[in-house]
Amino acid sequence: MMNKLLLPLAAVALLLAMMAWMAGYFSEKIEPGLAQPATANTADAVEVRREVATFTEPVPASVEAKEATIISSRLLARITSINVRAGDYVEEGQLLLELEQADLLARAQQARDRVQSVEARMREAQQNLDRSEALHKRGLIAVAARDAARADAAALEADLSSARQSLQEAEAAVGFSEIRSPIAGRVVDRFAEPGDTASPGAKLLSLYNPFSLWVEARVREQLALSLEMGQTLTVEVPSLGKTLDARIEEIVPAADPGSRSFLVKAVLPSEKNLLPGMYARMLVPAGERVRMLVPADRVAQVGQLDVVWVAQEGTVVRRFVRLGRPAGQDMVEVVSGLAEGERVMPRP
């Protein structure tokens, strides 16, 4: 009976001992409190620099093509061939698309034949008029006969002018069957395929000039009123990781009543991989403010936190800070965590 009780009691005692060991009862304990800051040589400390700088406000913007065009047909005809696809580069005047032109060529030939017929009749009428004028001077025909010859010649001259205009119209229609690029640029998309019927005004292709891109942004009225034509603004393109200088070319002189903002358009420099529709940020000047700067190499990252070591009365303490934008010359802005005059130590 006693042996049966000793085994459970030993198991319970062993379990309690393990729990006490895991809870730290058998290890040395340190009383709670703040650790004393380490002493160090503060000769290398750098003071936080105070600077008055221009403050900019990022405004969402979009990259757009300044020179863009939609290609459409002036005729109702079947498409026989399309020579380009989306992404192709084309030159000004390059043949893009061809329409069926058999009936157009036939009309043009009919117009030429009519011109030739009227020209032949015109030559005959002119000869009759010359004979009538000569006979009238000799008094061999009446005035009425001479006037009739003049009328015939004038009527045929009018018919010849009409026939030539019809020929020009027919040849122009033949020219409309070959659609050429009005600009040098890049094909954005094509909306038809060979065999489709092209209708007047219906879009077939869209083009844009990749060297004429600008950025469009709606700027709130308090900031837009301070902008001027020709002013240079900084534009960020996050997808490319680039910062570009853009020159203001147009400020729409009417605010959007819903957002109380003005549409600002600024020309961008030519940049590889910059495409219409990309997201951008326009940095608009919004006045001046004071900022604190420290050398970027004296800030360390611990996980997602930024840390600096501050010299205080011969000791060094660690302090968490919140950083802003880089300030150039290997300096970085400190939004919070440091004050003017404090000294920052090199990273240990």
Phi and psi in degrees as a GROMACS rama.xvg file:
@    title "Ramachandran Plot"
@    xaxis  label "Phi"
@    yaxis  label "Psi"
@TYPE xy
-68.4074  -36.469  MET-2
-66.2007  -34.2662  ASN-3
-67.4416  -31.5093  LYS-4
-80.5307  -30.6861  LEU-5
-67.3793  -36.3054  LEU-6
-64.2361  -48.7656  LEU-7
-62.9765  -37.7364  PRO-8
-66.0891  -36.8992  LEU-9
-66.351  -38.1022  ALA-10
-65.1487  -40.8952  ALA-11
-66.1149  -41.0169  VAL-12
-63.9791  -41.039  ALA-13
-63.7701  -39.7373  LEU-14
-64.8411  -41.0697  LEU-15
-66.2122  -37.2644  LEU-16
-65.4215  -40.6156  ALA-17
-64.8616  -40.7592  MET-18
-64.8592  -39.407  MET-19
-66.1457  -37.4931  ALA-20
-67.0553  -41.8379  TRP-21
-66.3412  -29.4426  MET-22
-80.0274  -6.09368  ALA-23
89.1946  19.3798  GLY-24
-71.087  -21.5087  TYR-25
-99.821  6.20596  PHE-26
-109.276  162.345  SER-27
-73.1596  134.783  GLU-28
-102.395  145.485  LYS-29
-112.154  127.23  ILE-30
-64.2226  142.919  GLU-31
-66.0394  149.345  PRO-32
158.997  173.196  GLY-33
-86.879  133.291  LEU-34
-70.3189  143.504  ALA-35
-72.0776  133.63  GLN-36
-62.3019  145.225  PRO-37
-74.0083  144.587  ALA-38
-87.3035  146.314  THR-39
-157.859  164.878  ALA-40
-78.503  116.708  ASN-41
-97.1656  20.0126  THR-42
-67.5822  -26.7698  ALA-43
-90.4315  6.7032  ASP-44
-70.185  146.311  ALA-45
-119.572  132.959  VAL-46
-73.833  147.299  GLU-47
-67.3693  129.44  VAL-48
-96.4581  133.755  ARG-49
-97.1077  134.149  ARG-50
-144.094  139.831  GLU-51
-96.6727  117.927  VAL-52
-129.94  158.647  ALA-53
-72.77  130.881  THR-54
-96.408  134.261  PHE-55
-116.903  147.797  THR-56
-110.842  121.796  GLU-57
-73.5005  129.886  PRO-58
-118.904  126.76  VAL-59
-58.2789  135.967  PRO-60
-141.247  173.881  ALA-61
-138.707  139.907  SER-62
-82.2746  127.805  VAL-63
-131.128  160.378  GLU-64
-90.38  123.167  ALA-65
-70.2604  -39.7821  LYS-66
-112.321  101.581  GLU-67
-137.513  153.717  ALA-68
-149.316  151.181  THR-69
-107.465  125.981  ILE-70
-90.721  127.607  ILE-71
-140.189  169.46  SER-72
-98.8551  150.846  SER-73
-99.6452  1.3326  ARG-74
-125.609  159.868  LEU-75
-98.596  102.249  LEU-76
-155.716  162.623  ALA-77
-82.1831  140.128  ARG-78
-80.633  125.952  ILE-79
-96.0614  -32.6806  THR-80
-159.601  148.054  SER-81
-126.888  121.567  ILE-82
-94.6194  0.189929  ASN-83
-134.753  161.763  VAL-84
-132.334  171.473  ARG-85
-58.9768  132.003  ALA-86
97.6734  -13.409  GLY-87
-72.7877  145.894  ASP-88
-95.2916  137.025  TYR-89
-128.536  155.753  VAL-90
-99.5366  159.063  GLU-91
-63.8046  129.879  GLU-92
88.3723  -2.21793  GLY-93
-70.1914  140.848  GLN-94
-70.4788  120.623  LEU-95
-101.426  -40.9476  LEU-96
-152.582  143.214  LEU-97
-124.312  139.212  GLU-98
-109.006  159.197  LEU-99
-62.2872  130.922  GLU-100
-130.173  14.8646  GLN-101
-62.3059  -48.1233  ALA-102
-68.1187  -31.3521  ASP-103
-68.9003  -40.532  LEU-104
-64.7709  -37.3358  LEU-105
-64.0805  -42.0094  ALA-106
-65.3072  -38.8575  ARG-107
-64.3861  -39.6908  ALA-108
-66.7109  -39.4819  GLN-109
-60.5091  -41.0515  GLN-110
-65.4138  -38.1726  ALA-111
-64.8403  -43.0233  ARG-112
-62.3826  -38.3645  ASP-113
-66.5074  -39.4197  ARG-114
-62.2678  -43.5039  VAL-115
-63.6219  -39.0463  GLN-116
-65.2295  -45.0763  SER-117
-68.2375  -34.86  VAL-118
-63.2876  -39.9796  GLU-119
-64.2387  -44.0391  ALA-120
-66.8574  -32.7873  ARG-121
-66.364  -40.6885  MET-122
-62.8249  -42.0106  ARG-123
-63.8646  -43.6793  GLU-124
-64.2025  -36.3476  ALA-125
-66.3436  -40.186  GLN-126
-63.7692  -42.6099  GLN-127
-61.8917  -38.4389  ASN-128
-66.1925  -40.5354  LEU-129
-62.6883  -43.1688  ASP-130
-64.9627  -39.8699  ARG-131
-63.7907  -40.6739  SER-132
-63.204  -41.4764  GLU-133
-67.1552  -43.0829  ALA-134
-67.8006  -33.9357  LEU-135
-68.5365  -35.871  HIS-136
-65.2018  -30.9386  LYS-137
-87.3173  -2.25465  ARG-138
75.6751  24.9934  GLY-139
-95.4511  -16.1304  LEU-140
-131.759  161.793  ILE-141
-79.6358  164.707  ALA-142
-62.5746  -35.916  VAL-143
-61.5386  -39.0624  ALA-144
-66.5663  -40.2982  ALA-145
-65.3706  -41.4952  ARG-146
-64.7864  -34.6485  ASP-147
-66.1218  -38.5015  ALA-148
-66.03  -39.853  ALA-149
-62.5359  -41.6952  ARG-150
-64.9934  -40.9801  ALA-151
-62.2769  -42.8008  ASP-152
-65.4737  -40.5766  ALA-153
-66.3382  -40.4526  ALA-154
-63.9675  -41.7082  ALA-155
-69.2013  -32.0132  LEU-156
-64.6646  -39.0911  GLU-157
-67.4353  -39.8042  ALA-158
-63.2779  -38.1997  ASP-159
-65.7164  -40.9988  LEU-160
-62.7031  -41.9464  SER-161
-64.8246  -41.2924  SER-162
-64.975  -38.8475  ALA-163
-67.0877  -38.1107  ARG-164
-65.7111  -38.5055  GLN-165
-63.3963  -36.7486  SER-166
-66.1199  -42.5966  LEU-167
-61.5029  -40.7762  GLN-168
-63.8858  -43.1081  GLU-169
-65.6971  -40.8938  ALA-170
-68.7329  -34.2461  GLU-171
-65.4032  -38.8283  ALA-172
-63.5327  -37.0402  ALA-173
-63.9867  -40.1328  VAL-174
-64.0253  -33.3708  GLY-175
-67.9379  -17.7424  PHE-176
-75.6306  -12.5244  SER-177
-112.943  107.888  GLU-178
-95.5851  122.327  ILE-179
-113.755  160.099  ARG-180
-73.7152  127.821  SER-181
-78.5621  -16.5515  PRO-182
-137.763  163.05  ILE-183
-89.3023  124.21  ALA-184
-173.878  -151.351  GLY-185
-127.944  141.078  ARG-186
-79.3006  124.828  VAL-187
-83.4789  -49.2683  VAL-188
-161.374  159.448  ASP-189
-125.433  139.373  ARG-190
-112.307  10.3965  PHE-191
-146.531  165.424  ALA-192
-132.081  157.901  GLU-193
-55.6741  136.484  PRO-194
102.228  -22.1273  GLY-195
-71.9109  159.087  ASP-196
-96.8746  123.004  THR-197
-86.0295  127.78  ALA-198
-104.443  148.524  SER-199
-57.9335  126.256  PRO-200
89.2781  -16.5371  GLY-201
-74.9191  134.055  ALA-202
-72.5229  136.57  LYS-203
-113.507  -41.8257  LEU-204
-140.157  157.115  LEU-205
-129.157  135.94  SER-206
-127.188  157.239  LEU-207
-148.567  155.445  TYR-208
-91.3701  112.434  ASN-209
-67.993  -10.7801  PRO-210
-98.1073  11.6459  PHE-211
-132.042  53.1624  SER-212
-94.6067  145.118  LEU-213
-138.93  167.854  TRP-214
-112.738  135.667  VAL-215
-115.751  133.598  GLU-216
-145.721  146.72  ALA-217
-98.0165  111.736  ARG-218
-103.008  132.346  VAL-219
-60.4333  150.103  ARG-220
-60.8201  -32.3243  GLU-221
-61.8679  -34.4406  GLN-222
-89.0483  -36.7854  LEU-223
-64.3076  -32.2841  ALA-224
-68.6111  -18.1946  LEU-225
-91.3286  -6.21247  SER-226
-83.3976  153.123  LEU-227
-131.427  154.752  GLU-228
-64.3945  137.337  MET-229
85.9362  -6.61045  GLY-230
-69.239  144.095  GLN-231
-96.6346  128.755  THR-232
-120.398  156.613  LEU-233
-92.2358  133.954  THR-234
-124.842  130.274  VAL-235
-104.093  136.225  GLU-236
-116.351  95.5753  VAL-237
-60.2851  -37.2303  PRO-238
-65.4165  -28.4103  SER-239
-97.3451  -11.4928  LEU-240
65.6551  34.4244  GLY-241
-125.143  153.378  LYS-242
-119.376  125.407  THR-243
-121.592  155.566  LEU-244
-96.9893  126.763  ASP-245
-120.606  141.722  ALA-246
-105.813  127.002  ARG-247
-66.0568  124.008  ILE-248
-113.654  -22.3126  GLU-249
-152.331  133.807  GLU-250
-125.897  111.752  ILE-251
-64.3556  121.494  VAL-252
-81.8483  43.3658  PRO-253
-154.999  131.276  ALA-254
-86.314  151.565  ALA-255
-74.775  120.18  ASP-256
-64.5902  -23.8492  PRO-257
-76.1878  -46.9884  GLY-258
-101.708  -6.364  SER-259
54.4502  48.9156  ARG-260
-133.347  157.949  SER-261
-110.473  142.675  PHE-262
-83.0243  120.317  LEU-263
-115.089  132.365  VAL-264
-121.578  127.817  LYS-265
-128.714  134.224  ALA-266
-76.7824  134.371  VAL-267
-99.9517  150.871  LEU-268
-72.6722  161.544  PRO-269
-65.8552  126.899  SER-270
-142.175  131.942  GLU-271
-65.0551  141.162  LYS-272
72.0199  4.79536  ASN-273
-84.7561  121.35  LEU-274
-127.437  151.772  LEU-275
-60.9339  143.621  PRO-276
93.8269  -9.18237  GLY-277
-67.9724  148.766  MET-278
-79.263  141.094  TYR-279
-144.237  166.586  ALA-280
-125.768  123.543  ARG-281
-95.1043  121.726  MET-282
-90.3906  106.328  LEU-283
-99.5545  129.716  VAL-284
-57.0425  132.514  PRO-285
-130.333  30.4783  ALA-286
102.805  -164.676  GLY-287
-119.102  153.322  GLU-288
-152.688  162.782  ARG-289
-90.2377  138.457  VAL-290
-137.52  154.754  ARG-291
-104.645  133.656  MET-292
-122.505  142.107  LEU-293
-136.383  157.791  VAL-294
-61.948  135.656  PRO-295
-64.3831  -28.5776  ALA-296
-76.5728  -2.90377  ASP-297
-101.389  8.3227  ARG-298
-110.325  129.119  VAL-299
-112.24  153.658  ALA-300
-108.562  127.916  GLN-301
-118.711  98.8754  VAL-302
67.669  -119.654  GLY-303
-103.108  11.0589  GLN-304
-107.815  150.649  LEU-305
-106.098  133.305  ASP-306
-129.054  141.577  VAL-307
-130.146  160.065  VAL-308
-110.781  121.156  TRP-309
-107.767  133.181  VAL-310
-84.9457  126.336  ALA-311
-136.567  106.982  GLN-312
51.7557  50.6199  GLU-313
82.8169  -0.540027  GLY-314
-118.831  166.377  THR-315
-122.671  126.76  VAL-316
-121.474  148.219  VAL-317
-89.3339  139.367  ARG-318
-141.382  136.644  ARG-319
-85.5935  137.957  PHE-320
-130.411  163.331  VAL-321
-116.382  123.887  ARG-322
-94.3876  154.826  LEU-323
-108.369  -138.068  GLY-324
-85.7533  152.438  ARG-325
-59.31  143.124  PRO-326
-112.307  11.57  ALA-327
80.8994  162.991  GLY-328
54.5951  37.7647  GLN-329
59.7568  29.5253  ASP-330
-110.419  155.903  MET-331
-136.369  146.237  VAL-332
-81.8943  137.986  GLU-333
-107.835  114.708  VAL-334
-76.9212  -40.5891  VAL-335
-152.069  154.732  SER-336
113.264  -19.7349  GLY-337
-133.084  153.61  LEU-338
-122.682  161.944  ALA-339
-61.5976  136.518  GLU-340
94.712  -19.8167  GLY-341
-69.6828  153.134  GLU-342
-112.24  133.882  ARG-343
-108.542  131.027  VAL-344
-88.579  158.718  MET-345
-63.2686  155.937  PRO-346
-65.622  134.447  ARG-347
